[in-house]
Amino acid sequence: MTGGAKKDQLPKGWVIATLGELLPLEYGKALPSRKRNSNGQFSVYGSSGIVGTHTAAVVSEPAIIVGRKGSAGRVHLSKDPCWPIDTCITQSPLMTWTSTTGLTFSDSRS
């Protein structure tokens, strides 16, 4: 760990962790447009946002959805159950942050 805080310098109760440890990310699940149901009540998310609807959801809680192909890096928030397709990664359930004071990011590759 270079350029970041040392473990013994952290306030009590704080941890050093990777983003993946704090916000577990998962790939979306394939759902070709020909298999989607346009009368469905659940939004289907692609990298660029909502791309349709379907009768089932694969994420049952609010989620952060991040594009990983096409509109890579584009971020969406779904407050309702939804179906993020395989052009996205998701983080759910949403974490509640009580404070972002002292939150820093470092490039572990350096």
ABEGO torsion letter per residue (X at the ends): XBGBBBAAABBBGBBBBBAAAABBBBBBBBBBAAABBAABABBBBBAAEBAEBBABBABABBBBBBBABGBBGBBBBBABBBBBBAABBBBOBBBBBABABGBBBBBAAX
